[in-house]
Amino acid sequence: MGWFSALVVFVVSWWMVLLAVLPVGVRSQHEDYDPTDGTDPGAPQNAELKKKAIWATIGATGITIVVFLIAISGLVQPPDVQW
């Protein structure tokens, strides 16, 4: 696995993990009974995006390491394509 392939795996897995952790722990203004005037009641009260970006980075790093180890172990071989 080259560096570009590893970068692609990291970026794709980072977005997948981020989209998976975005709804975790989010409470809407409606649930907290403290809506701000002029906003949607379903808007999040505190999304904690920095914390979720850190978790996405940790998860994507783990996924990239697993994919890298599978690639160098030879468990999965790319198909022989005749160009």
N, CA, C and O atoms as CSV, one atom per row, in Angstrom:
chain,resi,resn,atom,element,x,y,z
A,1,MET,N,N,0.857,-1.165,0.000
A,1,MET,CA,C,0.000,0.000,0.000
A,1,MET,C,C,0.901,1.225,0.000
A,1,MET,O,O,1.762,1.383,0.866
A,2,GLY,N,N,0.688,2.082,-0.980
A,2,GLY,CA,C,1.469,3.298,-1.081
A,2,GLY,C,C,0.915,4.388,-0.173
A,2,GLY,O,O,-0.132,4.228,0.455
A,3,TRP,N,N,1.645,5.502,-0.120
A,3,TRP,CA,C,1.221,6.589,0.767
A,3,TRP,C,C,-0.076,7.224,0.291
A,3,TRP,O,O,-0.883,7.668,1.107
A,4,PHE,N,N,-0.288,7.273,-1.029
A,4,PHE,CA,C,-1.512,7.877,-1.543
A,4,PHE,C,C,-2.725,7.001,-1.219
A,4,PHE,O,O,-3.786,7.513,-0.862
A,5,SER,N,N,-2.566,5.699,-1.344
A,5,SER,CA,C,-3.657,4.788,-0.992
A,5,SER,C,C,-3.988,4.882,0.489
A,5,SER,O,O,-5.159,4.874,0.869
A,6,ALA,N,N,-2.964,4.971,1.322
A,6,ALA,CA,C,-3.185,5.116,2.760
A,6,ALA,C,C,-3.894,6.428,3.071
A,6,ALA,O,O,-4.757,6.475,3.948
A,7,LEU,N,N,-3.538,7.485,2.363
A,7,LEU,CA,C,-4.193,8.782,2.570
A,7,LEU,C,C,-5.661,8.718,2.159
A,7,LEU,O,O,-6.522,9.265,2.848
A,8,VAL,N,N,-5.947,8.062,1.056
A,8,VAL,CA,C,-7.333,7.919,0.605
A,8,VAL,C,C,-8.141,7.104,1.609
A,8,VAL,O,O,-9.271,7.468,1.933
A,9,VAL,N,N,-7.575,6.007,2.105
A,9,VAL,CA,C,-8.263,5.187,3.105
A,9,VAL,C,C,-8.516,6.014,4.357
A,9,VAL,O,O,-9.597,5.933,4.940
A,10,PHE,N,N,-7.532,6.811,4.783
A,10,PHE,CA,C,-7.692,7.633,5.986
A,10,PHE,C,C,-8.798,8.664,5.807
A,10,PHE,O,O,-9.647,8.816,6.685
A,11,VAL,N,N,-8.799,9.374,4.684
A,11,VAL,CA,C,-9.796,10.436,4.466
A,11,VAL,C,C,-11.205,9.850,4.381
A,11,VAL,O,O,-12.135,10.381,4.988
A,12,VAL,N,N,-11.365,8.776,3.645
A,12,VAL,CA,C,-12.690,8.169,3.517
A,12,VAL,C,C,-13.169,7.634,4.863
A,12,VAL,O,O,-14.321,7.841,5.242
A,13,SER,N,N,-12.281,6.945,5.585
A,13,SER,CA,C,-12.692,6.403,6.878
A,13,SER,C,C,-12.912,7.516,7.895
A,13,SER,O,O,-13.759,7.365,8.775
A,14,TRP,N,N,-12.181,8.633,7.812
A,14,TRP,CA,C,-12.396,9.761,8.727
A,14,TRP,C,C,-13.812,10.303,8.562
A,14,TRP,O,O,-14.508,10.534,9.551
A,15,TRP,N,N,-14.238,10.505,7.326
A,15,TRP,CA,C,-15.593,11.010,7.091
A,15,TRP,C,C,-16.646,10.008,7.530
A,15,TRP,O,O,-17.675,10.396,8.083
A,16,MET,N,N,-16.403,8.721,7.293
A,16,MET,CA,C,-17.378,7.716,7.710
A,16,MET,C,C,-17.520,7.688,9.226
A,16,MET,O,O,-18.633,7.613,9.747
A,17,VAL,N,N,-16.395,7.748,9.936
A,17,VAL,CA,C,-16.443,7.737,11.399
A,17,VAL,C,C,-17.068,9.030,11.911
A,17,VAL,O,O,-17.857,8.996,12.856
A,18,LEU,N,N,-16.732,10.163,11.310
A,18,LEU,CA,C,-17.317,11.433,11.745
A,18,LEU,C,C,-18.832,11.420,11.589
A,18,LEU,O,O,-19.553,11.836,12.496
A,19,LEU,N,N,-19.314,10.950,10.456
A,19,LEU,CA,C,-20.758,10.896,10.247
A,19,LEU,C,C,-21.429,9.909,11.201
A,19,LEU,O,O,-22.607,10.061,11.525
A,20,ALA,N,N,-20.690,8.909,11.648
A,20,ALA,CA,C,-21.259,7.954,12.599
A,20,ALA,C,C,-21.329,8.539,14.012
A,20,ALA,O,O,-22.264,8.236,14.753
A,21,VAL,N,N,-20.352,9.375,14.399
A,21,VAL,CA,C,-20.339,9.903,15.767
A,21,VAL,C,C,-21.045,11.248,15.910
A,21,VAL,O,O,-21.245,11.714,17.031
A,22,LEU,N,N,-21.423,11.875,14.815
A,22,LEU,CA,C,-22.084,13.177,14.918
A,22,LEU,C,C,-23.340,13.177,15.793
A,22,LEU,O,O,-23.496,14.089,16.604
A,23,PRO,N,N,-24.228,12.214,15.669
A,23,PRO,CA,C,-25.442,12.280,16.489
A,23,PRO,C,C,-25.267,11.823,17.938
A,23,PRO,O,O,-26.207,11.927,18.727
A,24,VAL,N,N,-24.104,11.328,18.300
A,24,VAL,CA,C,-23.902,10.792,19.644
A,24,VAL,C,C,-23.871,11.932,20.666
A,24,VAL,O,O,-23.071,12.861,20.552
A,25,GLY,N,N,-24.738,11.850,21.647
A,25,GLY,CA,C,-24.740,12.805,22.753
A,25,GLY,C,C,-25.293,14.178,22.447
A,25,GLY,O,O,-25.141,15.089,23.260
A,26,VAL,N,N,-25.923,14.356,21.316
A,26,VAL,CA,C,-26.448,15.671,20.948
A,26,VAL,C,C,-27.856,15.827,21.516
A,26,VAL,O,O,-28.717,14.965,21.339
A,27,ARG,N,N,-28.064,16.931,22.191
A,27,ARG,CA,C,-29.385,17.250,22.712
A,27,ARG,C,C,-29.865,18.514,22.003
A,27,ARG,O,O,-29.125,19.488,21.862
A,28,SER,N,N,-31.108,18.473,21.565
A,28,SER,CA,C,-31.659,19.620,20.855
A,28,SER,C,C,-32.129,20.670,21.851
A,28,SER,O,O,-32.252,20.405,23.047
A,29,GLN,N,N,-32.390,21.862,21.339
A,29,GLN,CA,C,-32.901,22.937,22.185
A,29,GLN,C,C,-34.271,22.567,22.736
A,29,GLN,O,O,-34.622,22.940,23.856
A,30,HIS,N,N,-35.038,21.836,21.946
A,30,HIS,CA,C,-36.372,21.420,22.381
A,30,HIS,C,C,-36.287,20.467,23.569
A,30,HIS,O,O,-37.103,20.549,24.488
A,31,GLU,N,N,-35.308,19.566,23.560
A,31,GLU,CA,C,-35.147,18.618,24.657
A,31,GLU,C,C,-34.692,19.296,25.945
A,31,GLU,O,O,-35.049,18.857,27.038
A,32,ASP,N,N,-33.908,20.360,25.822
A,32,ASP,CA,C,-33.410,21.077,26.996
A,32,ASP,C,C,-34.362,22.176,27.466
A,32,ASP,O,O,-34.096,22.841,28.467
A,33,TYR,N,N,-35.460,22.367,26.752
A,33,TYR,CA,C,-36.457,23.397,27.095
A,33,TYR,C,C,-35.842,24.786,27.210
A,33,TYR,O,O,-36.259,25.596,28.037
A,34,ASP,N,N,-34.840,25.049,26.364
A,34,ASP,CA,C,-34.194,26.360,26.374
A,34,ASP,C,C,-33.967,26.827,24.941
A,34,ASP,O,O,-32.823,27.031,24.537
A,35,PRO,N,N,-35.053,27.002,24.154
A,35,PRO,CA,C,-34.851,27.419,22.761
A,35,PRO,C,C,-34.418,28.883,22.663
A,35,PRO,O,O,-34.909,29.745,23.391
A,36,THR,N,N,-33.499,29.132,21.756
A,36,THR,CA,C,-33.064,30.493,21.475
A,36,THR,C,C,-34.004,31.072,20.432
A,36,THR,O,O,-34.334,30.411,19.448
A,37,ASP,N,N,-34.433,32.307,20.649
A,37,ASP,CA,C,-35.352,32.938,19.706
A,37,ASP,C,C,-34.708,33.039,18.325
A,37,ASP,O,O,-33.543,33.411,18.188
A,38,GLY,N,N,-35.494,32.700,17.311
A,38,GLY,CA,C,-35.039,32.809,15.928
A,38,GLY,C,C,-34.316,31.590,15.418
A,38,GLY,O,O,-33.827,31.603,14.288
A,39,THR,N,N,-34.227,30.523,16.213
A,39,THR,CA,C,-33.566,29.303,15.754
A,39,THR,C,C,-34.566,28.155,15.746
A,39,THR,O,O,-35.629,28.231,16.361
A,40,ASP,N,N,-34.207,27.103,15.046
A,40,ASP,CA,C,-35.051,25.921,14.982
A,40,ASP,C,C,-34.995,25.192,16.326
A,40,ASP,O,O,-33.912,25.048,16.892
A,41,PRO,N,N,-36.125,24.731,16.847
A,41,PRO,CA,C,-36.094,24.018,18.126
A,41,PRO,C,C,-35.314,22.705,18.077
A,41,PRO,O,O,-34.878,22.205,19.114
A,42,GLY,N,N,-35.136,22.146,16.882
A,42,GLY,CA,C,-34.377,20.911,16.750
A,42,GLY,C,C,-32.881,21.116,16.605
A,42,GLY,O,O,-32.128,20.149,16.488
A,43,ALA,N,N,-32.440,22.383,16.611
A,43,ALA,CA,C,-31.012,22.668,16.479
A,43,ALA,C,C,-30.268,22.175,17.724
A,43,ALA,O,O,-30.798,22.259,18.832
A,44,PRO,N,N,-29.055,21.666,17.552
A,44,PRO,CA,C,-28.333,21.148,18.709
A,44,PRO,C,C,-27.940,22.250,19.686
A,44,PRO,O,O,-27.606,23.368,19.295
A,45,GLN,N,N,-27.990,21.903,20.953
A,45,GLN,CA,C,-27.610,22.843,22.007
A,45,GLN,C,C,-26.092,22.990,22.047
A,45,GLN,O,O,-25.573,24.106,22.063
A,46,ASN,N,N,-25.382,21.866,22.062
A,46,ASN,CA,C,-23.925,21.877,22.071
A,46,ASN,C,C,-23.452,20.648,21.286
A,46,ASN,O,O,-23.544,19.523,21.776
A,47,ALA,N,N,-22.957,20.863,20.096
A,47,ALA,CA,C,-22.600,19.743,19.215
A,47,ALA,C,C,-21.253,19.110,19.555
A,47,ALA,O,O,-21.025,17.953,19.202
A,48,GLU,N,N,-20.351,19.832,20.232
A,48,GLU,CA,C,-19.013,19.335,20.599
A,48,GLU,C,C,-18.259,18.800,19.386
A,48,GLU,O,O,-17.806,17.655,19.384
A,49,LEU,N,N,-18.128,19.629,18.363
A,49,LEU,CA,C,-17.513,19.177,17.111
A,49,LEU,C,C,-16.024,18.884,17.249
A,49,LEU,O,O,-15.519,17.971,16.595
A,50,LYS,N,N,-15.305,19.641,18.088
A,50,LYS,CA,C,-13.870,19.374,18.262
A,50,LYS,C,C,-13.643,17.982,18.849
A,50,LYS,O,O,-12.765,17.244,18.402
A,51,LYS,N,N,-14.435,17.638,19.841
A,51,LYS,CA,C,-14.321,16.333,20.481
A,51,LYS,C,C,-14.643,15.217,19.484
A,51,LYS,O,O,-13.982,14.179,19.473
A,52,LYS,N,N,-15.647,15.434,18.661
A,52,LYS,CA,C,-16.030,14.422,17.682
A,52,LYS,C,C,-15.007,14.312,16.556
A,52,LYS,O,O,-14.792,13.227,16.016
A,53,ALA,N,N,-14.376,15.429,16.198
A,53,ALA,CA,C,-13.317,15.372,15.184
A,53,ALA,C,C,-12.108,14.601,15.707
A,53,ALA,O,O,-11.450,13.884,14.954
A,54,ILE,N,N,-11.821,14.750,16.994
A,54,ILE,CA,C,-10.721,13.991,17.596
A,54,ILE,C,C,-11.042,12.503,17.584
A,54,ILE,O,O,-10.184,11.685,17.251
A,55,TRP,N,N,-12.278,12.145,17.948
A,55,TRP,CA,C,-12.675,10.737,17.919
A,55,TRP,C,C,-12.659,10.190,16.498
A,55,TRP,O,O,-12.295,9.034,16.282
A,56,ALA,N,N,-13.052,11.015,15.528
A,56,ALA,CA,C,-13.018,10.575,14.133
A,56,ALA,C,C,-11.577,10.330,13.680
A,56,ALA,O,O,-11.310,9.385,12.938
A,57,THR,N,N,-10.658,11.176,14.126
A,57,THR,CA,C,-9.255,11.000,13.771
A,57,THR,C,C,-8.693,9.726,14.393
A,57,THR,O,O,-7.949,8.988,13.746
A,58,ILE,N,N,-9.049,9.470,15.647
A,58,ILE,CA,C,-8.583,8.249,16.310
A,58,ILE,C,C,-9.143,7.015,15.605
A,58,ILE,O,O,-8.414,6.056,15.350
A,59,GLY,N,N,-10.435,7.042,15.292
A,59,GLY,CA,C,-11.049,5.907,14.611
A,59,GLY,C,C,-10.491,5.688,13.223
A,59,GLY,O,O,-10.240,4.550,12.826
A,60,ALA,N,N,-10.293,6.772,12.475
A,60,ALA,CA,C,-9.755,6.649,11.122
A,60,ALA,C,C,-8.314,6.154,11.141
A,60,ALA,O,O,-7.902,5.407,10.253
A,61,THR,N,N,-7.552,6.565,12.140
A,61,THR,CA,C,-6.181,6.074,12.258
A,61,THR,C,C,-6.178,4.567,12.511
A,61,THR,O,O,-5.383,3.832,11.924
A,62,GLY,N,N,-7.066,4.119,13.382
A,62,GLY,CA,C,-7.172,2.679,13.648
A,62,GLY,C,C,-7.576,1.894,12.421
A,62,GLY,O,O,-7.008,0.840,12.135
A,63,ILE,N,N,-8.554,2.401,11.699
A,63,ILE,CA,C,-9.008,1.728,10.483
A,63,ILE,C,C,-7.896,1.684,9.442
A,63,ILE,O,O,-7.701,0.663,8.782
A,64,THR,N,N,-7.166,2.789,9.291
A,64,THR,CA,C,-6.074,2.846,8.322
A,64,THR,C,C,-4.971,1.857,8.685
A,64,THR,O,O,-4.399,1.212,7.806
A,65,ILE,N,N,-4.674,1.736,9.974
A,65,ILE,CA,C,-3.650,0.780,10.410
A,65,ILE,C,C,-4.089,-0.651,10.109
A,65,ILE,O,O,-3.288,-1.462,9.645
A,66,VAL,N,N,-5.351,-0.961,10.371
A,66,VAL,CA,C,-5.857,-2.312,10.093
A,66,VAL,C,C,-5.791,-2.611,8.593
A,66,VAL,O,O,-5.356,-3.691,8.196
A,67,VAL,N,N,-6.218,-1.661,7.763
A,67,VAL,CA,C,-6.168,-1.862,6.309
A,67,VAL,C,C,-4.721,-2.005,5.840
A,67,VAL,O,O,-4.432,-2.825,4.968
A,68,PHE,N,N,-3.811,-1.216,6.412
A,68,PHE,CA,C,-2.407,-1.310,6.047
A,68,PHE,C,C,-1.836,-2.680,6.411
A,68,PHE,O,O,-1.104,-3.279,5.624
A,69,LEU,N,N,-2.172,-3.175,7.608
A,69,LEU,CA,C,-1.672,-4.479,8.023
A,69,LEU,C,C,-2.223,-5.599,7.149
A,69,LEU,O,O,-1.514,-6.556,6.840
A,70,ILE,N,N,-3.482,-5.479,6.752
A,70,ILE,CA,C,-4.059,-6.470,5.840
A,70,ILE,C,C,-3.361,-6.409,4.487
A,70,ILE,O,O,-3.104,-7.441,3.868
A,71,ALA,N,N,-3.057,-5.195,4.029
A,71,ALA,CA,C,-2.420,-5.042,2.716
A,71,ALA,C,C,-1.007,-5.617,2.705
A,71,ALA,O,O,-0.615,-6.259,1.731
A,72,ILE,N,N,-0.238,-5.398,3.766
A,72,ILE,CA,C,1.147,-5.895,3.751
A,72,ILE,C,C,1.230,-7.372,4.121
A,72,ILE,O,O,2.232,-8.021,3.822
A,73,SER,N,N,0.193,-7.919,4.766
A,73,SER,CA,C,0.236,-9.330,5.141
A,73,SER,C,C,0.002,-10.249,3.948
A,73,SER,O,O,0.440,-11.399,3.954
A,74,GLY,N,N,-0.686,-9.749,2.928
A,74,GLY,CA,C,-0.959,-10.549,1.751
A,74,GLY,C,C,-2.227,-11.372,1.867
A,74,GLY,O,O,-2.469,-12.246,1.034
A,75,LEU,N,N,-3.046,-11.112,2.885
A,75,LEU,CA,C,-4.312,-11.841,3.026
A,75,LEU,C,C,-5.244,-11.570,1.853
A,75,LEU,O,O,-5.948,-12.465,1.385
A,76,VAL,N,N,-5.243,-10.347,1.393
A,76,VAL,CA,C,-6.091,-9.958,0.266
A,76,VAL,C,C,-5.174,-9.488,-0.855
A,76,VAL,O,O,-4.391,-8.553,-0.689
A,77,GLN,N,N,-5.286,-10.143,-1.977
A,77,GLN,CA,C,-4.450,-9.789,-3.119
A,77,GLN,C,C,-5.291,-9.026,-4.145
A,77,GLN,O,O,-6.443,-9.383,-4.390
A,78,PRO,N,N,-4.725,-7.987,-4.740
A,78,PRO,CA,C,-5.448,-7.306,-5.805
A,78,PRO,C,C,-5.562,-8.215,-7.023
A,78,PRO,O,O,-4.670,-9.025,-7.277
A,79,PRO,N,N,-6.632,-8.090,-7.763
A,79,PRO,CA,C,-6.784,-8.971,-8.924
A,79,PRO,C,C,-5.790,-8.634,-10.019
A,79,PRO,O,O,-5.357,-7.491,-10.160
A,80,ASP,N,N,-5.434,-9.658,-10.796
A,80,ASP,CA,C,-4.546,-9.446,-11.933
A,80,ASP,C,C,-5.370,-8.922,-13.095
A,80,ASP,O,O,-6.148,-9.662,-13.697
A,81,VAL,N,N,-5.200,-7.663,-13.404
A,81,VAL,CA,C,-5.957,-7.024,-14.472
A,81,VAL,C,C,-5.038,-6.818,-15.661
A,81,VAL,O,O,-3.944,-6.270,-15.516
A,82,GLN,N,N,-5.465,-7.244,-16.812
A,82,GLN,CA,C,-4.679,-7.066,-18.017
A,82,GLN,C,C,-5.099,-5.737,-18.664
A,82,GLN,O,O,-6.226,-5.598,-19.140
A,83,TRP,N,N,-4.213,-4.802,-18.673
A,83,TRP,CA,C,-4.532,-3.485,-19.230
A,83,TRP,C,C,-4.248,-3.534,-20.684
A,83,TRP,O,O,-4.437,-2.539,-21.384
